[in-house]
């Protein structure tokens, strides 16, 4: 099993957020985060997802990271 034993997330319908929803949105619950990680079918996508969730970085920034910026021995980047 994955990180949690929860039911699959429901299908999302519609193209825009409901009008009564806060502009800021909401935070993901720990169960939702676990479900996202569990749903990642490829290891590199799971790693990118964990990096995005852990740092709060935007997807475009994460996709632009080059190998020279990663220091695996220090578990950090520059």
C-alpha positions as CSV (number, residue, x, y, z in Angstrom):
1,X,0.0,0.0,0.0
2,X,1.0,3.6,-0.3
3,X,1.5,6.3,2.3
4,X,-2.1,6.0,3.4
5,X,-5.0,3.7,2.9
6,X,-7.5,6.2,1.7
7,X,-10.1,6.2,-1.1
8,X,-9.1,7.7,-4.5
9,X,-9.7,11.4,-4.8
10,X,-13.0,12.3,-6.6
11,X,-13.0,13.4,-10.2
12,X,-12.6,17.2,-10.6
13,X,-15.2,18.8,-12.9
14,X,-15.4,22.3,-14.3
15,X,-12.8,24.6,-15.6
16,X,-12.8,27.3,-13.0
17,X,-13.0,27.6,-9.2
18,X,-16.4,28.2,-7.6
19,X,-17.2,31.9,-7.2
20,X,-17.6,31.6,-3.5
21,X,-14.1,30.1,-2.9
22,X,-11.5,32.3,-1.3
23,X,-9.0,33.7,-3.8
24,X,-6.1,32.3,-1.8
25,X,-7.5,28.8,-2.0
26,X,-6.7,26.3,0.8
27,X,-3.9,24.1,2.0
28,X,-3.7,20.4,1.2
29,X,-4.3,18.0,4.0
30,X,-1.7,15.4,4.9
31,X,-4.0,12.7,3.5
32,X,-4.2,14.7,0.2
33,X,-0.5,15.1,0.0
34,X,0.0,11.4,0.7
35,X,-2.5,10.5,-2.0
36,X,-0.7,12.8,-4.5
37,X,2.6,11.1,-3.8
38,X,1.1,7.7,-4.0
39,X,-0.5,8.5,-7.3
40,X,2.9,9.4,-8.9
41,X,3.5,6.5,-11.2
42,X,7.1,7.3,-12.0
43,X,9.9,7.8,-9.6
44,X,11.2,11.1,-11.1
45,X,7.7,12.6,-10.9
46,X,7.3,11.5,-7.3
47,X,10.7,13.1,-6.5
48,X,9.7,16.4,-8.3
49,X,6.3,16.4,-6.4
50,X,8.0,15.9,-3.1
51,X,10.5,18.7,-3.9
52,X,7.7,21.0,-4.9
53,X,5.6,20.3,-1.8
54,X,8.6,20.5,0.5
55,X,10.0,23.8,-0.9
56,X,7.0,25.6,-2.2
57,X,8.9,26.4,-5.4
58,X,7.0,27.0,-8.6
59,X,6.9,24.3,-11.2
60,X,8.8,26.4,-13.7
61,X,11.7,27.0,-11.3
62,X,11.9,23.3,-10.4
63,X,11.9,22.3,-14.1
64,X,14.8,24.7,-14.7
65,X,17.0,23.1,-12.1
66,X,20.3,21.8,-13.7
67,X,22.4,19.0,-12.3
68,X,25.2,21.5,-11.6
69,X,22.9,23.2,-9.0
70,X,22.4,20.0,-7.0
71,X,24.8,18.9,-4.2
72,X,23.6,15.4,-3.4
73,X,26.3,15.0,-0.7
74,X,24.9,18.0,1.1
75,X,21.2,17.4,0.2
76,X,21.0,21.1,-0.9
77,X,21.1,23.2,-4.0
78,X,22.6,26.6,-4.9
